[in-house]
Amino acid sequence: MLLTGCLIFMCTMASIGTMYHKLYRVTNFQIIGEYSLWVSFDDGSSQTINFEPVLHGELWGALRDLTLFNQVRIDPIAKTLTWPNGADFDPETLRNWPEYAEELAERASQWAEMIV
């Protein structure tokens, strides 16, 4: 569907319901510290993201190994950040990280409790 020049698609998030969001593409990133990346997007915006609070659970928890975390790349097809273990994030989530960070950290802490 084309809407004002931007592709949009429908996604479902369990606690939020059905919503629409723009498709963003990650264009660049830099590792700026432990578990922290500066990420730029195709709309000219950027985010500095500290991933540490969400690195729990089977998939994202493995990224607490800094050697693995620092192997982050941009997926050539999905145009998002991805890691060798298959972990990735929706580019829209990355682009709007401040809107999602608290909820993601809450959920991640629950995943950590489930593993213990």
A tleap script that builds the chain and sets N, CA, C and O, in Angstrom:
source leaprc.protein.ff14SB
mol = sequence {
  NMET LEU LEU THR GLY CYS LEU ILE PHE MET
  CYS THR MET ALA SER ILE GLY THR MET TYR
  HIE LYS LEU TYR ARG VAL THR ASN PHE GLN
  ILE ILE GLY GLU TYR SER LEU TRP VAL SER
  PHE ASP ASP GLY SER SER GLN THR ILE ASN
  PHE GLU PRO VAL LEU HIE GLY GLU LEU TRP
  GLY ALA LEU ARG ASP LEU THR LEU PHE ASN
  GLN VAL ARG ILE ASP PRO ILE ALA LYS THR
  LEU THR TRP PRO ASN GLY ALA ASP PHE ASP
  PRO GLU THR LEU ARG ASN TRP PRO GLU TYR
  ALA GLU GLU LEU ALA GLU ARG ALA SER GLN
  TRP ALA GLU MET ILE CVAL
}
set mol.1.N position { 0.847 -1.167 0.000 }
set mol.1.CA position { 0.000 0.000 0.000 }
set mol.1.C position { 0.894 1.232 0.000 }
set mol.1.O position { 1.844 1.297 0.780 }
set mol.2.N position { 0.618 2.191 -0.841 }
set mol.2.CA position { 1.399 3.409 -0.917 }
set mol.2.C position { 0.584 4.540 -0.306 }
set mol.2.O position { -0.550 4.782 -0.719 }
set mol.3.N position { 1.145 5.225 0.660 }
set mol.3.CA position { 0.448 6.314 1.333 }
set mol.3.C position { 1.410 7.472 1.477 }
set mol.3.O position { 2.438 7.338 2.141 }
set mol.4.N position { 1.105 8.591 0.880 }
set mol.4.CA position { 1.945 9.787 0.882 }
set mol.4.C position { 3.414 9.465 0.640 }
set mol.4.O position { 4.297 9.980 1.327 }
set mol.5.N position { 3.660 8.619 -0.333 }
set mol.5.CA position { 5.034 8.327 -0.738 }
set mol.5.C position { 5.769 7.355 0.157 }
set mol.5.O position { 6.939 7.071 -0.100 }
set mol.6.N position { 5.148 6.840 1.181 }
set mol.6.CA position { 5.831 5.921 2.097 }
set mol.6.C position { 5.114 4.584 2.087 }
set mol.6.O position { 3.888 4.530 2.184 }
set mol.7.N position { 5.871 3.515 1.970 }
set mol.7.CA position { 5.272 2.198 2.111 }
set mol.7.C position { 4.906 1.985 3.566 }
set mol.7.O position { 5.672 2.336 4.463 }
set mol.8.N position { 3.738 1.413 3.801 }
set mol.8.CA position { 3.357 1.066 5.166 }
set mol.8.C position { 2.874 -0.372 5.169 }
set mol.8.O position { 2.482 -0.909 4.133 }
set mol.9.N position { 2.904 -0.970 6.301 }
set mol.9.CA position { 2.362 -2.310 6.410 }
set mol.9.C position { 1.737 -2.479 7.789 }
set mol.9.O position { 2.010 -1.708 8.709 }
set mol.10.N position { 0.910 -3.485 7.915 }
set mol.10.CA position { 0.241 -3.744 9.174 }
set mol.10.C position { 1.059 -4.740 9.967 }
set mol.10.O position { 1.516 -5.751 9.435 }
set mol.11.N position { 1.240 -4.447 11.238 }
set mol.11.CA position { 1.903 -5.411 12.116 }
set mol.11.C position { 1.049 -5.570 13.359 }
set mol.11.O position { 0.241 -4.702 13.685 }
set mol.12.N position { 1.228 -6.655 14.032 }
set mol.12.CA position { 0.482 -6.896 15.251 }
set mol.12.C position { 1.462 -7.046 16.394 }
set mol.12.O position { 2.385 -7.858 16.343 }
set mol.13.N position { 1.249 -6.250 17.426 }
set mol.13.CA position { 2.044 -6.361 18.646 }
set mol.13.C position { 1.081 -6.798 19.744 }
set mol.13.O position { 0.013 -6.207 19.908 }
set mol.14.N position { 1.446 -7.810 20.480 }
set mol.14.CA position { 0.540 -8.450 21.426 }
set mol.14.C position { -0.167 -7.476 22.360 }
set mol.14.O position { -1.384 -7.561 22.522 }
set mol.15.N position { 0.559 -6.561 22.973 }
set mol.15.CA position { -0.082 -5.705 23.965 }
set mol.15.C position { -0.631 -4.417 23.382 }
set mol.15.O position { -1.365 -3.702 24.063 }
set mol.16.N position { -0.296 -4.102 22.138 }
set mol.16.CA position { -0.721 -2.839 21.559 }
set mol.16.C position { -1.900 -3.027 20.610 }
set mol.16.O position { -2.686 -2.098 20.423 }
set mol.17.N position { -2.040 -4.183 20.018 }
set mol.17.CA position { -3.092 -4.408 19.044 }
set mol.17.C position { -2.554 -4.214 17.636 }
set mol.17.O position { -1.343 -4.220 17.416 }
set mol.18.N position { -3.454 -4.043 16.695 }
set mol.18.CA position { -3.043 -3.862 15.313 }
set mol.18.C position { -2.735 -2.402 15.072 }
set mol.18.O position { -3.470 -1.519 15.516 }
set mol.19.N position { -1.639 -2.150 14.362 }
set mol.19.CA position { -1.248 -0.785 14.074 }
set mol.19.C position { -0.525 -0.742 12.741 }
set mol.19.O position { -0.098 -1.775 12.225 }
set mol.20.N position { -0.391 0.432 12.196 }
set mol.20.CA position { 0.344 0.634 10.963 }
set mol.20.C position { 1.605 1.413 11.274 }
set mol.20.O position { 1.612 2.266 12.161 }
set mol.21.N position { 2.673 1.122 10.545 }
set mol.21.CA position { 3.861 1.942 10.691 }
set mol.21.C position { 4.661 1.973 9.392 }
set mol.21.O position { 4.555 1.090 8.541 }
set mol.22.N position { 5.454 3.012 9.281 }
set mol.22.CA position { 6.276 3.179 8.091 }
set mol.22.C position { 7.385 2.133 8.074 }
set mol.22.O position { 7.794 1.605 9.108 }
set mol.23.N position { 7.846 1.861 6.882 }
set mol.23.CA position { 9.016 1.005 6.724 }
set mol.23.C position { 10.253 1.899 6.680 }
set mol.23.O position { 10.379 2.755 5.804 }
set mol.24.N position { 11.136 1.701 7.604 }
set mol.24.CA position { 12.401 2.426 7.629 }
set mol.24.C position { 13.507 1.451 7.263 }
set mol.24.O position { 13.341 0.236 7.363 }
set mol.25.N position { 14.617 1.991 6.845 }
set mol.25.CA position { 15.794 1.179 6.543 }
set mol.25.C position { 16.978 1.738 7.307 }
set mol.25.O position { 17.193 2.950 7.337 }
set mol.26.N position { 17.737 0.859 7.918 }
set mol.26.CA position { 18.982 1.261 8.565 }
set mol.26.C position { 20.001 1.503 7.462 }
set mol.26.O position { 20.194 0.654 6.591 }
set mol.27.N position { 20.654 2.663 7.497 }
set mol.27.CA position { 21.638 2.986 6.462 }
set mol.27.C position { 23.070 2.925 6.975 }
set mol.27.O position { 24.005 2.751 6.193 }
set mol.28.N position { 23.246 3.068 8.291 }
set mol.28.CA position { 24.595 3.062 8.854 }
set mol.28.C position { 24.494 2.847 10.359 }
set mol.28.O position { 23.434 3.034 10.957 }
set mol.29.N position { 25.595 2.456 10.953 }
set mol.29.CA position { 25.661 2.340 12.415 }
set mol.29.C position { 27.113 2.451 12.839 }
set mol.29.O position { 28.031 2.249 12.044 }
set mol.30.N position { 27.300 2.773 14.098 }
set mol.30.CA position { 28.629 2.768 14.709 }
set mol.30.C position { 28.492 2.211 16.113 }
set mol.30.O position { 27.542 2.525 16.829 }
set mol.31.N position { 29.445 1.387 16.496 }
set mol.31.CA position { 29.522 0.919 17.877 }
set mol.31.C position { 30.141 2.067 18.670 }
set mol.31.O position { 31.254 2.503 18.376 }
set mol.32.N position { 29.413 2.554 19.679 }
set mol.32.CA position { 29.897 3.711 20.439 }
set mol.32.C position { 30.210 3.376 21.889 }
set mol.32.O position { 30.680 4.237 22.632 }
set mol.33.N position { 29.960 2.158 22.296 }
set mol.33.CA position { 30.251 1.727 23.660 }
set mol.33.C position { 29.732 0.319 23.862 }
set mol.33.O position { 29.191 -0.291 22.940 }
set mol.34.N position { 29.896 -0.195 25.071 }
set mol.34.CA position { 29.392 -1.531 25.378 }
set mol.34.C position { 27.884 -1.563 25.212 }
set mol.34.O position { 27.162 -0.834 25.891 }
set mol.35.N position { 27.411 -2.406 24.310 }
set mol.35.CA position { 25.987 -2.606 24.016 }
set mol.35.C position { 25.301 -1.368 23.452 }
set mol.35.O position { 24.071 -1.318 23.405 }
set mol.36.N position { 26.056 -0.385 23.032 }
set mol.36.CA position { 25.475 0.859 22.527 }
set mol.36.C position { 25.882 1.114 21.080 }
set mol.36.O position { 27.044 0.966 20.702 }
set mol.37.N position { 24.889 1.500 20.289 }
set mol.37.CA position { 25.106 1.790 18.880 }
set mol.37.C position { 24.475 3.125 18.516 }
set mol.37.O position { 23.437 3.505 19.058 }
set mol.38.N position { 25.112 3.822 17.599 }
set mol.38.CA position { 24.491 4.958 16.920 }
set mol.38.C position { 23.996 4.389 15.604 }
set mol.38.O position { 24.753 3.743 14.880 }
set mol.39.N position { 22.717 4.628 15.287 }
set mol.39.CA position { 22.090 4.039 14.110 }
set mol.39.C position { 21.447 5.152 13.287 }
set mol.39.O position { 20.739 5.997 13.835 }
set mol.40.N position { 21.689 5.158 11.960 }
set mol.40.CA position { 21.047 6.137 11.088 }
set mol.40.C position { 20.073 5.429 10.143 }
set mol.40.O position { 20.208 4.241 9.850 }
set mol.41.N position { 19.087 6.204 9.679 }
set mol.41.CA position { 17.988 5.656 8.893 }
set mol.41.C position { 17.821 6.412 7.581 }
set mol.41.O position { 18.337 7.516 7.405 }
set mol.42.N position { 17.090 5.789 6.671 }
set mol.42.CA position { 16.922 6.353 5.341 }
set mol.42.C position { 16.108 7.645 5.299 }
set mol.42.O position { 16.055 8.300 4.258 }
set mol.43.N position { 15.479 8.021 6.401 }
set mol.43.CA position { 14.747 9.296 6.431 }
set mol.43.C position { 15.618 10.425 6.991 }
set mol.43.O position { 15.135 11.537 7.207 }
set mol.44.N position { 16.904 10.135 7.225 }
set mol.44.CA position { 17.831 11.142 7.726 }
set mol.44.C position { 17.912 11.223 9.239 }
set mol.44.O position { 18.738 11.964 9.771 }
set mol.45.N position { 17.077 10.481 9.939 }
set mol.45.CA position { 17.104 10.498 11.403 }
set mol.45.C position { 18.155 9.531 11.929 }
set mol.45.O position { 18.694 8.716 11.180 }
set mol.46.N position { 18.440 9.630 13.218 }
set mol.46.CA position { 19.374 8.702 13.864 }
set mol.46.C position { 18.967 8.515 15.314 }
set mol.46.O position { 18.243 9.333 15.882 }
set mol.47.N position { 19.436 7.439 15.898 }
set mol.47.CA position { 19.189 7.120 17.303 }
set mol.47.C position { 20.480 6.608 17.911 }
set mol.47.O position { 21.261 5.923 17.251 }
set mol.48.N position { 20.698 6.941 19.158 }
set mol.48.CA position { 21.730 6.301 19.968 }
set mol.48.C position { 20.995 5.343 20.882 }
set mol.48.O position { 20.126 5.748 21.654 }
set mol.49.N position { 21.348 4.060 20.791 }
set mol.49.CA position { 20.591 3.024 21.496 }
set mol.49.C position { 21.509 2.224 22.403 }
set mol.49.O position { 22.534 1.698 21.970 }
set mol.50.N position { 21.124 2.144 23.670 }
set mol.50.CA position { 21.772 1.246 24.624 }
set mol.50.C position { 20.919 -0.015 24.684 }
set mol.50.O position { 19.817 0.005 25.232 }
set mol.51.N position { 21.415 -1.094 24.132 }
set mol.51.CA position { 20.656 -2.344 24.056 }
set mol.51.C position { 20.713 -3.169 25.341 }
set mol.51.O position { 19.939 -4.114 25.493 }
set mol.52.N position { 21.605 -2.837 26.260 }
set mol.52.CA position { 21.811 -3.695 27.434 }
set mol.52.C position { 20.516 -4.054 28.172 }
set mol.52.O position { 20.356 -5.216 28.545 }
set mol.53.N position { 19.587 -3.124 28.403 }
set mol.53.CA position { 18.375 -3.498 29.147 }
set mol.53.C position { 17.499 -4.554 28.471 }
set mol.53.O position { 16.677 -5.180 29.141 }
set mol.54.N position { 17.652 -4.765 27.172 }
set mol.54.CA position { 16.809 -5.745 26.484 }
set mol.54.C position { 17.546 -7.034 26.142 }
set mol.54.O position { 16.965 -7.924 25.520 }
set mol.55.N position { 18.783 -7.152 26.527 }
set mol.55.CA position { 19.568 -8.338 26.176 }
set mol.55.C position { 19.345 -9.461 27.177 }
set mol.55.O position { 20.201 -9.768 28.006 }
set mol.56.N position { 18.176 -10.059 27.072 }
set mol.56.CA position { 17.778 -11.202 27.897 }
set mol.56.C position { 17.057 -12.192 26.996 }
set mol.56.O position { 16.711 -11.880 25.857 }
set mol.57.N position { 16.840 -13.368 27.514 }
set mol.57.CA position { 16.123 -14.378 26.752 }
set mol.57.C position { 17.062 -15.167 25.857 }
set mol.57.O position { 18.256 -14.884 25.762 }
set mol.58.N position { 16.495 -16.148 25.215 }
set mol.58.CA position { 17.293 -17.090 24.419 }
set mol.58.C position { 18.023 -16.416 23.257 }
set mol.58.O position { 19.198 -16.696 23.020 }
set mol.59.N position { 17.346 -15.542 22.543 }
set mol.59.CA position { 17.939 -14.942 21.347 }
set mol.59.C position { 18.775 -13.710 21.666 }
set mol.59.O position { 19.954 -13.660 21.315 }
set mol.60.N position { 18.188 -12.718 22.323 }
set mol.60.CA position { 18.894 -11.468 22.600 }
set mol.60.C position { 19.879 -11.609 23.755 }
set mol.60.O position { 20.861 -10.867 23.809 }
set mol.61.N position { 19.646 -12.536 24.680 }
set mol.61.CA position { 20.543 -12.731 25.818 }
set mol.61.C position { 21.948 -13.128 25.388 }
set mol.61.O position { 22.928 -12.784 26.049 }
set mol.62.N position { 22.041 -13.845 24.288 }
set mol.62.CA position { 23.361 -14.257 23.780 }
set mol.62.C position { 24.222 -13.051 23.410 }
set mol.62.O position { 25.450 -13.142 23.383 }
set mol.63.N position { 23.566 -11.914 23.125 }
set mol.63.CA position { 24.299 -10.711 22.730 }
set mol.63.C position { 24.992 -10.034 23.906 }
set mol.63.O position { 25.702 -9.049 23.708 }
set mol.64.N position { 24.805 -10.536 25.123 }
set mol.64.CA position { 25.560 -10.009 26.270 }
set mol.64.C position { 27.048 -10.335 26.129 }
set mol.64.O position { 27.893 -9.709 26.769 }
set mol.65.N position { 27.352 -11.311 25.294 }
set mol.65.CA position { 28.743 -11.594 24.934 }
set mol.65.C position { 29.160 -10.489 23.966 }
set mol.65.O position { 28.713 -10.460 22.819 }
set mol.66.N position { 30.017 -9.580 24.431 }
set mol.66.CA position { 30.394 -8.426 23.616 }
set mol.66.C position { 31.044 -8.812 22.292 }
set mol.66.O position { 30.927 -8.087 21.305 }
set mol.67.N position { 31.721 -9.941 22.271 }
set mol.67.CA position { 32.313 -10.400 21.012 }
set mol.67.C position { 31.214 -10.641 19.980 }
set mol.67.O position { 31.356 -10.263 18.817 }
set mol.68.N position { 30.125 -11.267 20.407 }
set mol.68.CA position { 28.993 -11.502 19.520 }
set mol.68.C position { 28.254 -10.195 19.225 }
set mol.68.O position { 27.923 -9.918 18.072 }
set mol.69.N position { 27.995 -9.391 20.260 }
set mol.69.CA position { 27.288 -8.122 20.053 }
set mol.69.C position { 27.999 -7.259 19.015 }
set mol.69.O position { 27.354 -6.656 18.158 }
set mol.70.N position { 29.316 -7.201 19.093 }
set mol.70.CA position { 30.089 -6.349 18.194 }
set mol.70.C position { 30.189 -6.891 16.761 }
set mol.70.O position { 30.810 -6.265 15.902 }
set mol.71.N position { 29.581 -8.048 16.508 }
set mol.71.CA position { 29.523 -8.587 15.152 }
set mol.71.C position { 28.265 -8.112 14.408 }
set mol.71.O position { 27.908 -8.665 13.368 }
set mol.72.N position { 27.615 -7.108 14.937 }
set mol.72.CA position { 26.406 -6.550 14.328 }
set mol.72.C position { 26.683 -6.119 12.889 }
set mol.72.O position { 27.760 -5.613 12.572 }
set mol.73.N position { 25.703 -6.327 12.038 }
set mol.73.CA position { 25.789 -5.950 10.631 }
set mol.73.C position { 24.433 -5.420 10.184 }
set mol.73.O position { 23.436 -5.563 10.891 }
set mol.74.N position { 24.405 -4.810 9.007 }
set mol.74.CA position { 23.138 -4.434 8.383 }
set mol.74.C position { 22.759 -5.556 7.418 }
set mol.74.O position { 23.521 -5.890 6.511 }
set mol.75.N position { 21.592 -6.124 7.620 }
set mol.75.CA position { 21.123 -7.170 6.725 }
set mol.75.C position { 20.906 -6.556 5.344 }
set mol.75.O position { 20.214 -5.545 5.223 }
set mol.76.N position { 21.488 -7.153 4.298 }
set mol.76.CA position { 21.406 -6.548 2.963 }
set mol.76.C position { 19.999 -6.557 2.360 }
set mol.76.O position { 19.717 -5.782 1.446 }
set mol.77.N position { 19.128 -7.411 2.851 }
set mol.77.CA position { 17.765 -7.481 2.323 }
set mol.77.C position { 16.794 -6.708 3.213 }
set mol.77.O position { 16.055 -5.852 2.728 }
set mol.78.N position { 16.794 -7.007 4.513 }
set mol.78.CA position { 15.848 -6.371 5.440 }
set mol.78.C position { 16.260 -4.959 5.822 }
set mol.78.O position { 15.435 -4.184 6.306 }
set mol.79.N position { 17.527 -4.616 5.609 }
set mol.79.CA position { 18.050 -3.281 5.951 }
set mol.79.C position { 17.802 -2.938 7.420 }
set mol.79.O position { 17.352 -1.842 7.754 }
set mol.80.N position { 18.106 -3.899 8.280 }
set mol.80.CA position { 18.050 -3.686 9.716 }
set mol.80.C position { 19.303 -4.271 10.342 }
set mol.80.O position { 20.087 -4.945 9.675 }
set mol.81.N position { 19.482 -4.009 11.623 }
set mol.81.CA position { 20.625 -4.579 12.335 }
set mol.81.C position { 20.367 -6.047 12.575 }
set mol.81.O position { 19.261 -6.453 12.930 }
set mol.82.N position { 21.409 -6.841 12.375 }
set mol.82.CA position { 21.295 -8.271 12.593 }
set mol.82.C position { 22.614 -8.796 13.149 }
set mol.82.O position { 23.671 -8.196 12.955 }
set mol.83.N position { 22.531 -9.928 13.846 }
set mol.83.CA position { 23.704 -10.551 14.449 }
set mol.83.C position { 23.817 -11.990 13.949 }
set mol.83.O position { 22.833 -12.559 13.477 }
set mol.84.N position { 25.006 -12.581 14.049 }
set mol.84.CA position { 25.220 -13.944 13.534 }
set mol.84.C position { 24.305 -15.008 14.145 }
set mol.84.O position { 24.065 -16.038 13.515 }
set mol.85.N position { 23.792 -14.783 15.348 }
set mol.85.CA position { 22.919 -15.778 15.975 }
set mol.85.C position { 21.464 -15.647 15.517 }
set mol.85.O position { 20.602 -16.387 15.989 }
set mol.86.N position { 21.180 -14.709 14.599 }
set mol.86.CA position { 19.819 -14.532 14.091 }
set mol.86.C position { 19.032 -13.433 14.771 }
set mol.86.O position { 17.923 -13.114 14.343 }
set mol.87.N position { 19.581 -12.846 15.821 }
set mol.87.CA position { 18.888 -11.752 16.513 }
set mol.87.C position { 18.817 -10.540 15.591 }
set mol.87.O position { 19.761 -10.241 14.860 }
set mol.88.N position { 17.683 -9.851 15.639 }
set mol.88.CA position { 17.522 -8.614 14.901 }
set mol.88.C position { 16.400 -7.803 15.546 }
set mol.88.O position { 15.720 -8.270 16.460 }
set mol.89.N position { 16.226 -6.597 15.057 }
set mol.89.CA position { 15.160 -5.722 15.527 }
set mol.89.C position { 14.474 -5.114 14.318 }
set mol.89.O position { 15.124 -4.816 13.316 }
set mol.90.N position { 13.173 -4.928 14.405 }
set mol.90.CA position { 12.415 -4.238 13.365 }
set mol.90.C position { 12.996 -2.833 13.218 }
set mol.90.O position { 13.173 -2.142 14.222 }
set mol.91.N position { 13.297 -2.390 11.996 }
set mol.91.CA position { 13.868 -1.050 11.826 }
set mol.91.C position { 12.971 0.059 12.379 }
set mol.91.O position { 13.475 1.088 12.829 }
set mol.92.N position { 11.655 -0.134 12.352 }
set mol.92.CA position { 10.749 0.871 12.908 }
set mol.92.C position { 10.933 0.967 14.420 }
set mol.92.O position { 10.874 2.056 14.990 }
set mol.93.N position { 11.152 -0.163 15.056 }
set mol.93.CA position { 11.416 -0.172 16.496 }
set mol.93.C position { 12.716 0.568 16.790 }
set mol.93.O position { 12.781 1.359 17.731 }
set mol.94.N position { 13.739 0.319 15.998 }
set mol.94.CA position { 15.014 1.017 16.189 }
set mol.94.C position { 14.846 2.515 15.960 }
set mol.94.O position { 15.352 3.322 16.741 }
set mol.95.N position { 14.145 2.891 14.903 }
set mol.95.CA position { 13.950 4.294 14.540 }
set mol.95.C position { 13.223 5.060 15.647 }
set mol.95.O position { 13.504 6.232 15.895 }
set mol.96.N position { 12.292 4.383 16.301 }
set mol.96.CA position { 11.480 5.013 17.351 }
set mol.96.C position { 11.786 4.416 18.720 }
set mol.96.O position { 10.892 4.270 19.554 }
set mol.97.N position { 13.036 4.077 18.946 }
set mol.97.CA position { 13.468 3.386 20.159 }
set mol.97.C position { 12.922 4.016 21.447 }
set mol.97.O position { 12.461 3.276 22.316 }
set mol.98.N position { 12.952 5.329 21.611 }
set mol.98.CA position { 12.441 5.898 22.867 }
set mol.98.C position { 10.987 5.518 23.172 }
set mol.98.O position { 10.591 5.469 24.337 }
set mol.99.N position { 10.203 5.255 22.146 }
set mol.99.CA position { 8.801 4.858 22.350 }
set mol.99.C position { 8.679 3.411 22.815 }
set mol.99.O position { 7.690 3.053 23.455 }
set mol.100.N position { 9.654 2.585 22.508 }
set mol.100.CA position { 9.571 1.150 22.791 }
set mol.100.C position { 10.511 0.670 23.897 }
set mol.100.O position { 10.308 -0.413 24.445 }
set mol.101.N position { 11.514 1.439 24.225 }
set mol.101.CA position { 12.595 0.966 25.103 }
set mol.101.C position { 12.091 0.444 26.446 }
set mol.101.O position { 12.507 -0.625 26.891 }
set mol.102.N position { 11.206 1.186 27.085 }
set mol.102.CA position { 10.736 0.788 28.418 }
set mol.102.C position { 9.966 -0.530 28.362 }
set mol.102.O position { 10.196 -1.420 29.181 }
set mol.103.N position { 9.059 -0.653 27.404 }
set mol.103.CA position { 8.286 -1.884 27.296 }
set mol.103.C position { 9.173 -3.071 26.926 }
set mol.103.O position { 9.005 -4.163 27.470 }
set mol.104.N position { 10.110 -2.865 26.012 }
set mol.104.CA position { 11.027 -3.942 25.645 }
set mol.104.C position { 11.871 -4.383 26.840 }
set mol.104.O position { 12.080 -5.580 27.041 }
set mol.105.N position { 12.354 -3.435 27.627 }
set mol.105.CA position { 13.155 -3.769 28.808 }
set mol.105.C position { 12.318 -4.551 29.817 }
set mol.105.O position { 12.812 -5.498 30.429 }
set mol.106.N position { 11.053 -4.162 29.995 }
set mol.106.CA position { 10.156 -4.883 30.908 }
set mol.106.C position { 9.969 -6.322 30.451 }
set mol.106.O position { 10.092 -7.259 31.240 }
set mol.107.N position { 9.672 -6.483 29.173 }
set mol.107.CA position { 9.479 -7.832 28.633 }
set mol.107.C position { 10.760 -8.648 28.730 }
set mol.107.O position { 10.723 -9.830 29.073 }
set mol.108.N position { 11.881 -8.026 28.430 }
set mol.108.CA position { 13.159 -8.730 28.488 }
set mol.108.C position { 13.459 -9.214 29.896 }
set mol.108.O position { 13.981 -10.314 30.075 }
set mol.109.N position { 13.133 -8.402 30.898 }
set mol.109.CA position { 13.379 -8.833 32.283 }
set mol.109.C position { 12.509 -10.040 32.624 }
set mol.109.O position { 12.914 -10.889 33.419 }
set mol.110.N position { 11.336 -10.124 32.040 }
set mol.110.CA position { 10.476 -11.302 32.247 }
set mol.110.C position { 11.090 -12.527 31.578 }
set mol.110.O position { 11.007 -13.631 32.118 }
set mol.111.N position { 11.702 -12.347 30.413 }
set mol.111.CA position { 12.366 -13.466 29.746 }
set mol.111.C position { 13.533 -13.953 30.594 }
set mol.111.O position { 13.785 -15.155 30.680 }
set mol.112.N position { 14.238 -13.026 31.215 }
set mol.112.CA position { 15.372 -13.396 32.071 }
set mol.112.C position { 14.886 -14.243 33.243 }
set mol.112.O position { 15.537 -15.220 33.612 }
set mol.113.N position { 13.756 -13.879 33.827 }
set mol.113.CA position { 13.192 -14.636 34.957 }
set mol.113.C position { 12.774 -16.031 34.530 }
set mol.113.O position { 12.902 -16.984 35.298 }
set mol.114.N position { 12.272 -16.154 33.301 }
set mol.114.CA position { 11.816 -17.453 32.806 }
set mol.114.C position { 12.979 -18.419 32.617 }
set mol.114.O position { 12.807 -19.628 32.775 }
set mol.115.N position { 14.153 -17.909 32.284 }
set mol.115.CA position { 15.310 -18.754 32.014 }
set mol.115.C position { 15.945 -19.242 33.300 }
set mol.115.O position { 16.490 -20.346 33.339 }
set mol.116.N position { 15.885 -18.439 34.354 }
set mol.116.CA position { 16.539 -18.775 35.614 }
set mol.116.C position { 15.996 -20.018 36.226 }
set mol.116.O position { 16.449 -20.430 37.294 }
savepdb mol mol.pdb
quit
